[in-house]
């Protein structure tokens, strides 16, 4: 198991980060305010649960002895999509209202996820 962890350290770290973001989003009940019609959906615990599930799936894949390239692709696509949506929402909170949001760090995480997806095996 340590060998798989060492070989897939990026997946482990990003999986833990996604899970942490999910826990944070669940704990914040009024984190998003824009767009007003979407705020209830964005602040729903389901949004945070998606992050946790994708993070757990990424960690599971990294520690699994029988790694599936298809599962890796699906997990990386889901993670990139979630992070891109989060970054988009946070950017517009900052741009439109001046509310401080960590969109710059999240766009960096999105970029790393996309690089992992590009470099992943497609066996």
Phi, psi and omega in degrees: 000324179292328178295315179296322179296319180293322181287337184234045183298322179301316179296319179296313181295315180292324176297318177294321179295317178297318178296319178296319176298319179298316178297318179298314181296324177294323181287338181261111185276336180231046183288321183253141177234349183235145343291147187304325181289335181262350184305318178298324179288316181294326181272359179290148180297338180300323179300315177292324179296322176301317178298316180297315181296317178293322177297316177295319178298322180292318178294317178302315181297318182296328183265352182286137179286326180259081184284128177260126178296323179296316178298320178299315180298315180297316180296316181292324177295314179298316180296316179296320179295313178300315181292323179294318178296314179300316180297317179300312181296316181294321179299315181288333171297318180290313185291316185277324188243350181074016179284123180297127180222148181275049184288332181292315178293326180289328176290329176293318177297320177299318179296319178296319178298320179291325176294319177298318180296319180294322184270357183287152179293147177237051181294000000 
